[in-house]
């Protein structure tokens, strides 16, 4: 089940709501778990993917005779 992050604008708390995709599509009625406020908004976070491409060295020849197969 997906987890959705929400932030309460009244008490500044961020919390997670776990719901099915169909529940989310129907419209979740989310309230803050700390103060009970309905003044909440969904927080969208991203993932950083990048960096230099790394290659791993090939070790061994794949046979038990020392690579002279």
N, C-alpha and C positions, 0 to 999 in steps of 0.2 A: 504494500500500500504506500502511496506517495506521502511524503511529509511536506507540509507547507509552513513557511516561516511568516509570522505576523508580528507587527510592532504596535504597541499601544501608545497613542499620542498623548494620553492623559497621565500615565504613570511612567512612561519611557521604558516599559518592559518589552522584551522580545521573547516570543515563545513559539513552540511548534505545535501544529495541528496535524494529526494523521487522519486522512479521509480517502475514500475511494475516488476515482476519477469521476464516476457518475454523481457522487455526492457533491463534488466540486462544481460540476457542470450545472447541477440543479440550483446551486447557490448556497454556500455555507453561511449560517448565521453565527459569526465568530464574535465572542466576547472575551475580554482580557481575563485570564485566570487569576490575576492578582487583585485588580480593583473592580472587575465586573463591567467595565466600560465597553460600549460597542464602538467607540471611536478608535478602531483598529484599521490597519492597512497591511496588505500583503507585501512582504519584503522579497525582492527578487535578487538572488545572489548568482554570481557567475563563477565559472571555473577557469583558471588560467592554464592554458595548454601552450607549450612552446619551449623554447630553449634550443640548444644545439643538438643535432642528430648525433647519437652515440652508436658506435658499432662495437660489438663484442669480438674479441679475438677468437679464432677457431683453434681449439686445442686438441691435438691428437688426430690421427688419421682414420679413426673409426674401425680399426681392426686390431687384433691382439698381437700381431707380429711385428710391432714397432713401425708401422707405416710402409712396409715394403711389400704389401700384398699385391 
